[in-house]
Amino acid sequence: MEYDLHEVASLCRLRSAELVGQGAFRDESAAHHYAEQLDALHLAPDDAKLASRLGIGADLLDPARRTRDVKNWLASLGGDLQA
């Protein structure tokens, strides 16, 4: 995943009605609460208790690990990521 937790939280808020319709959340309030928790973890990525409660591991919390696949793909296309 290339998005950070703040971006995912923003998308969750923006698409809350759709997510409720798809069964991801019981109502829009629950979707917004989840987004608030994502934002809190974004601001405090070392909060192991919150990360565990949300089921979010190091691959999503570490920007280098989270974006590695995209960087590798771009490098395979000949892109220079050092610029």
Beta strands, then each sheet from edge to edge (+ up, - down):
end
